[in-house]
Amino acid sequence: MDLQHILFYITKSLGIAFVTTLQFIYAIIINMFFDKYLFHDQKQQYSLLYEFLYLCLILGTLAIFSFFGRKIIQQIPSPFHNLNNFDHSKLKELTGTSEITGFMLLTSGIVANRVDNLRKLYHIKV
């Protein structure tokens, strides 16, 4: 492998790290908004059906905002574009929503609380 290929893969790795960082920041910001304003944590437990449907509503909302986040992040210019023949727009991480959805689920406090409520309803130790 020659130096040109090595520089290309280093630049590509930095581009992936850049996109991943943007996705993580977006997920944290959106989840802070959700936890504070949209989905309030409830202290009392409801029926199993209510808890399940409420969790599905939250997950659906997170998936929709993941889609919007992907579209927003695609528009942010990369400092690594056209460096060492690297085309930032061809990164697979820019076209998939699984990474950003995973970050949104990972950083969501309200999803964890709802899952804990479901566990309590089923008498599963947390």
Sequence and secondary structure as in RCSB ss.txt:
>XXXX:A:sequence
MDLQHILFYITKSLGIAFVTTLQFIYAIIINMFFDKYLFHDQKQQYSLLYEFLYLCLILGTLAIFSFFGRKIIQQ
IPSPFHNLNNFDHSKLKELTGTSEITGFMLLTSGIVANRVDNLRKLYHIKV
>XXXX:A:secstr
  HHHHHHHHHHHHHHHHHHHHHHHHHHHHHHHIIIIIS   SS   HHHHHHHHHHHHHHHHHHHHHHHHHHHH
S  TTTTGGG  GGG GGGT SHHHHHHHHHT HHHHHHHHHHHHHTT   
